[in-house]
Amino acid sequence: MAETKLLFHLSDIHFGLEDNRALDWVEREIAERQPDAVAITGDLTMRARPAEFAAAEKWIHALKAPVTVEPGNHDLPNYYLPSRYLNPLGRFEAFRDVVEKRIELPGIALVPLNTNVPAQPRLNWSKGWVSEQALSDCLDQIDALAKGTRALVCVHHPLRETGTQGTALTRNGEKALDALAQRGVLGVLSGHVHDAFDIMEQTPHGPVRMIGAGTLSKRIRSTPPSFNELTWDGEELHVTVRNLEGIDTPDMMIDDVPVDAMPPRGEGEPVAPIGRVPRTDPPAY
């Protein structure tokens, strides 16, 4: 029997509006549990400011585990267009060693797929876009894995494409999901919506499991700050949503990816939850 692998899946830390209580807790969990790898699926910063990246770099490099980081839409320079067009990931320079890094473990691998583009022909540039080059690079990395190794693909934006013009989530998302289904990927890890989910998306070549992590920032949507704990025993991938309030995993998960997959635009204190409010029973220790 294969040795069980423990993975932590974090997302949307948003340094600049980070939840320091949640970050201290996650840092302790990583030090104590010693996961085999940590995947951070984007939006490390709030405004892609140098001070926010410096805080992110300090925190990530202090973690006691191998880390891979996907960029998010908040991590691209927003207002200074020359940097956005010519060097969109330039501010990651201090920790390029972990950005879009493939992590291979016995039987399982974390493989990056960038869902960001510097510009796109729609007003809301925060939405995802899978370019031909990004998808090709991801598929090549999957094809290069050792025989029998299952891939967990790391993205920022959920890959579901709603098919609408104005509110579509990720352009070419359906195409990417179908290509990943043909590779038999174990799942796709994402962030962006600030709530956790675990759903199966059907494609012409079979289903693909989509797993979303919540936020570790003050920009909460309908659930408190959280991260995903994944275990892989060689046959089954199990997902547990961890949060400081001790709320059960089913109560932390949204049923579907919303069409408007955007968190509230608060700049200060957390806003009131939207929609379903999780129960607040005291944690069972």
N, C-alpha and C positions, 0 to 999 in steps of 0.2 A: 504494500500500500504506500502511495506517495506521501511524503511529509506535508502536512497542512501548511499553507502559506497564509500569512496575515498581511493585509494591505490596508492602508488608511487612504481614504479619498476625501480631500478637502477642496473647497472652492470659494470664490468670491469673498476673499478676506478684506479687500478694499481698504488697504492702509491709507489713512487719512480719515476714515470713519470706521476703523477696526474696533471690534469688541475685545478689549484687553483681557477681561475676565475669561472669555472663551478661549483666547489664544494661550493664556497661561495654562488653562486646563488641558488643551490639546498638546502643548509642549510637554507637560507632565505625563500625559498618556503615552506619548511616543517614547519618552525616556524609560517609562516603566514597562510598557508592553513590547517594545522593540520590534515594530513591524518590519517585514522584509523589504517594504518599499512604501513610499508616500507619493501619491499622485495629487497634484494641485491643478485643477482645471480652470484656471484663468481668473481674471479680474483681481490681480494682486493689489492694485492701486485704485484710488478713486478718480484722480484726474491726471494720471501719468506724470506727476510732478517729481522732480529729482529727489526731494526729501521723502516722498512716499516710497520710491524705489529703494532708497537707502535703508529705510525701516524694514522693507520686505526682505532685502538682501541679508540684513543682520539677523532677522528672525529665521529665515530659511537655512542659512548656513550654520545656525546653532542647533538645528534638529539632529537628533542622533539616529538617522536612518537615511538610506539612499532616497533621493527626491527627484522627481521629474515635474516640470512646470509647463503648462500650456499657456500662451498669452490669451488675454481676453480683450474685448472691445474697449474696456476702460484703460487698458495698458498701452494703447496706441496714442501718440500725441494728437490731441483733439483740435487745437486751434492753430498750431504752428505747422502749416501744411507742407513746407519743404521737408521737414523731418518725417512727417507722416508718409509722404510719397517716397522719399529717397532712402530712409532708414527707419522704418516703422518700429523695429525692435531694438533700436539703438540704445534705449535707456535700460535694457536688460544686460548691458555689457558687464556689469559687476558680477553677475552670476549666470553668464552664458553657459557655464558648465552643466547647469541643470535644465536649461530651457529646451523644450522639445527633445529631451533625452530619452532614448529607448533603454528600458531596463529589462534585462532578461534574467529570469529565475528558472530553476528546474521546473519544467512543465507549464510555465506561464510567463507572459511578457507584457509590459506596458509599452504601447506603440503610439507615437504622436500623430495627430491630424489637425493641422492649423485651419481654423474656420474663420479667420480674419483676413480682410483685404483692405488696402489703404483707402480705396474709394469704390463706390458702386452706384449704379444708375437708379437709385431711389433715395428719398430724402433721409430716411432713418438708417444711418451707417452703423448703428449698434447691432443690427441683425447679422446673422452669420452668412458666410459665402464659402463654399468649398470650391477652390480653383482646381483646374485640371492638373496642375503641377503638384498641388498639395495632396490630392487624392492619389496620384501616381507614386509620389514619394512614400506615402503610407502603405500602399499595396506592395511596393517593392520591399519595404521593411518586413511586412508580414511574410512575404514569400521567402525571405532570407532566414526566417527562424528555423531552428532545429526541428526535425521531424517530430511530431507529437506535441509541440509547444502550442498552447492556445493563446490567442492575443486578446488583450483588453485594450481597446483603442481609446485614447484620451483626447477629448475635444473641449472647447469652451461652450459652444452653442449646441443645444439639442438638434439632432439631425432631421427631425420630422419637418417635412415641408407641407404647409397647409394648402398650398395651391392658390392663394389669393395674392392680389397684386400689392396691396398696401400693407398687409400685416404678416406676410410670409415670414417664417422664422429663418430658415437657412436655405438659401438658393443652392440647388444641386444636392440638397440633403437626401432626397429619395434615391438619387443616383448613387450617392456614396453608401447609403444603407444597403442597396442591392448588391453593390460590389463587395461590401464587407460580408454579406450573407453568403456569397459565393466562396469566401475564404473561411467560412465557418468560425467567425470570431466568437469569443466567449461573451462579449458585451461591449458597449460603448459608454464610457464614463464622461459625464458633462456637468456643467454648472449653469450659470446665467439666470435661471429663474428664481433662485434664492429659496427654493423648497425642494425637498427630496422626492424622488419618484423611482419606481422600478416597474417598467412596463415592457411588453413585447410588441414590437412593430413588425407588421407583416410586409414582406417584399415578394416580388416574383420568384425569387430563389430561396424563400424560406424566411422564418422569423429572425429578428435581431433583438437582443435584449438591450434596452436603453436604461441606464442607471444615472440618476441625477443626484448631486449633493446639494445640501442647503448652504447657507452663508455663515461666515464667522465674523460678520460685520454688524453694525447697528442698522443696516438697511434691510430689516426683516420684512417678510411678506405675510405669510399666514402661520409660520411656525418659528420657534425660537432658534437661535444659532445652533448649528449642528455640523457633524461630519459623518461620513459613512465608514463603517468597519466591514471589510470584506474578508472572507475566509474561503480558500480554495483547497480542496482535498484531493484534487486530481479528477474528480467526477462531478462535483457540485460546487457552484459558487453561491455563497450565502451572504446576504447583505443585512446589516444591522445599522439603524440610524441612531447615533449617539448624541445626547444633548444633556446640558447641565440640569434641566428640570426633571430628568428621569422619565419622560413621556415614552410610552411604548412605541416601537417602530411603526406599526400600522397607523397610529394616530399622527405620526410625523409625516406620512407620505401623502402627496396629492395624487389624485386618481389619473390625471392626464396632464400633458404639457399645455399650458394655456396658449391661446392664439397670440395674445399680447403678452409675451414672456418677458415683461419688464418689472423690476421691483419698484416700489414707491421712490419718489425723488427727494426724500428727506435729506437735509444737510446737517441736522442736529440730532435730537433724540429719536429713538425708534418711533415709527408711526404705528397707529393702531392696526392690528391684523386685518387683512382683507378676506372676506368669505369665511370659510370654515375656521373656527377657532379650536385648537387642540384642547383636550381636557387637561386639567391642571391638578390631577391627583398628586399627592406627595410621592416622591420616588420610593420604589421598593428596593431596599438594599439587602 
